[in-house]
Amino acid sequence: MSVNYGSKRTVVGAHYGLRDWLAQRATAVVMTIFTIALLAQVIFSRGEIGYDLWAGIFAAQWMKALTFATLISLAWHVWVGMRNVWMDYARPVSLRLTLQVLTLAWLFACTAWGFQVLWRI
């Protein structure tokens, strides 16, 4: 980012502001809905909390779809936040690019693993 505070102010950057803000809010809403649905399932369930209860909760197709949306939302939410951190604090461009690529690879691997676990149930 280039900033000139002379007589004419010039600010050059990615200009992600509103889009990032909306993405963070939208993904947070999806994660909140998932959390409330999951808590309701656990609180109002009968019996012991164990593997059978968890498998039963995630066996329902609507819960798989909500979990799928939540995994995507979580990855997107983390990406927006981490990308902004790397853009703000990782100064050499090569370091920033390396950290962004590693972050994307890690998020992809975690999301793929989440899908694998989800669809095995």
C-alpha positions in Angstrom: 0.0 0.0 0.0 1.3 3.4 -0.9 0.3 6.5 1.2 1.4 10.1 0.5 0.4 12.6 3.1 1.7 15.6 1.2 -0.5 18.3 -0.2 -2.5 15.7 -2.2 -3.4 12.6 -0.3 -3.0 9.4 -2.4 -4.0 6.0 -0.9 -3.6 2.9 -3.0 -4.7 -0.5 -1.8 -7.0 -3.4 -2.4 -10.3 -1.5 -1.5 -12.0 -4.6 -0.1 -13.7 -2.7 2.7 -17.5 -3.2 2.2 -17.2 -6.6 0.5 -15.1 -7.9 3.3 -17.4 -6.4 5.9 -20.5 -8.0 4.3 -18.7 -11.4 3.9 -17.7 -11.4 7.5 -21.3 -10.6 8.6 -22.9 -13.1 6.2 -20.6 -16.0 7.2 -21.1 -15.1 10.9 -24.8 -15.4 10.4 -24.5 -18.9 8.9 -22.2 -20.0 11.7 -24.6 -18.6 14.3 -27.6 -20.4 12.8 -25.5 -23.7 12.8 -24.5 -23.2 16.4 -28.1 -22.5 17.5 -29.4 -25.6 15.6 -26.6 -27.8 17.0 -27.2 -26.6 20.6 -31.0 -27.1 20.2 -30.4 -30.7 19.0 -28.1 -31.4 21.9 -30.2 -29.7 24.6 -33.5 -31.2 23.5 -32.1 -34.7 22.8 -33.0 -37.6 24.9 -30.4 -40.0 26.2 -26.7 -39.9 26.7 -24.4 -37.7 24.7 -22.2 -40.0 22.8 -21.3 -41.2 19.3 -24.9 -42.4 18.6 -26.4 -39.0 19.4 -23.8 -37.1 17.3 -24.2 -39.5 14.4 -28.0 -39.1 14.6 -27.8 -35.3 14.6 -25.5 -35.2 11.5 -27.3 -38.1 9.7 -30.3 -35.8 8.8 -29.9 -34.3 5.3 -30.8 -30.8 6.4 -28.1 -30.9 9.1 -25.5 -32.1 6.5 -26.5 -29.3 4.2 -26.3 -26.7 7.1 -22.9 -28.2 8.2 -21.7 -28.0 4.6 -22.7 -24.3 4.3 -21.0 -23.7 7.7 -17.7 -25.3 6.7 -17.7 -23.1 3.5 -18.6 -20.1 5.6 -16.0 -20.8 8.2 -13.2 -21.1 5.6 -14.3 -17.9 3.9 -14.6 -16.1 7.2 -11.1 -17.2 8.2 -9.7 -16.3 4.7 -11.0 -12.8 4.8 -9.6 -12.2 8.2 -6.2 -13.8 7.6 -5.8 -12.2 4.2 -6.3 -8.8 5.8 -3.8 -9.6 8.6 -1.2 -10.7 6.0 -1.9 -7.5 3.9 -1.5 -5.3 6.9 1.5 -6.8 8.7 3.5 -9.0 6.2 5.6 -6.3 4.5 7.8 -8.1 2.0 5.5 -9.1 -0.9 7.2 -12.5 -1.1 6.5 -13.2 2.5 2.9 -12.0 2.2 2.3 -14.2 -0.9 3.9 -17.2 0.8 1.7 -16.8 3.9 -1.4 -16.3 1.8 -0.7 -19.5 -0.2 0.0 -21.5 2.9 -3.2 -20.1 4.5 -5.3 -21.1 1.4 -3.7 -24.6 1.4 -4.4 -25.1 5.1 -8.0 -23.9 4.8 -8.6 -26.1 1.7 -7.2 -29.1 3.6 -9.3 -28.5 6.7 -12.5 -27.9 4.7 -11.9 -31.1 2.6 -11.3 -33.0 5.8 -14.5 -31.6 7.3 -16.4 -32.7 4.2 -14.9 -36.2 4.5 -15.9 -36.5 8.1 -19.4 -35.2 7.4 -20.2 -37.5 4.5 -19.0 -40.6 6.3 -21.8 -40.3 8.9 
